[in-house]
Amino acid sequence: MKIRKATAKNMKEVFKLLHEYTEYEHKLDKNVRLESLKKIEKEESEHFKGGTIYFIAEDNGKIVGCLN
């Protein structure tokens, strides 16, 4: 496993992980709204463009985790 700083090209995969996580949370708690995903994606994109550093974990070239 490799951990490295994310690039702009990685953000699509980061958002995919965020969607998967939110869907999982929604299954556990129906108060977690799936409709909020677009808002969250927009906010995270703005954070990234504004200088927030994201790190990704890759396993065999596949992004399997992230944090900021």
C-alpha positions in Angstrom: 0.0 0.0 0.0 1.2 3.5 -0.9 0.1 6.8 0.7 0.7 9.9 -1.3 -0.6 13.5 -1.9 -3.6 13.5 -4.2 -3.6 15.4 -7.5 -6.5 17.1 -9.3 -6.7 14.0 -11.5 -7.4 11.9 -8.4 -10.3 13.9 -7.1 -12.8 12.0 -9.3 -11.9 8.8 -7.5 -11.9 10.5 -4.1 -15.5 11.6 -4.8 -16.4 8.1 -5.8 -15.1 6.9 -2.4 -17.1 9.6 -0.7 -20.2 8.5 -2.5 -19.7 4.9 -1.5 -19.1 5.9 2.1 -22.2 8.1 2.2 -24.4 5.3 0.7 -23.0 3.0 3.4 -23.8 5.5 6.1 -27.3 6.0 4.7 -28.0 2.2 5.0 -27.1 2.5 8.7 -28.9 5.8 9.4 -31.7 7.0 7.1 -31.1 10.6 8.5 -27.9 10.7 6.3 -29.2 12.3 3.1 -27.9 11.1 -0.2 -29.1 14.4 -1.7 -26.3 16.1 0.1 -23.6 14.4 -2.0 -23.6 17.0 -4.7 -23.2 19.8 -2.1 -20.4 17.9 -0.4 -18.6 17.2 -3.7 -18.8 20.9 -4.6 -17.5 21.9 -1.1 -14.6 19.4 -1.2 -13.7 20.5 -4.7 -13.5 24.1 -3.5 -11.4 23.1 -0.5 -9.0 21.2 -2.8 -8.7 24.2 -5.2 -8.2 26.5 -2.2 -5.2 24.6 -1.0 -6.5 21.8 1.3 -4.2 18.9 1.0 -5.7 15.5 0.4 -3.8 12.2 0.8 -4.8 9.0 -0.9 -4.0 5.4 -0.1 -3.4 3.2 -3.1 -3.4 -0.6 -3.2 -2.0 -2.1 -6.5 -2.7 1.3 -8.2 -6.3 1.5 -7.0 -7.4 4.3 -4.6 -8.8 2.7 -1.5 -8.8 5.5 1.0 -8.4 9.3 1.4 -8.2 12.0 4.0 -7.7 15.7 4.2 
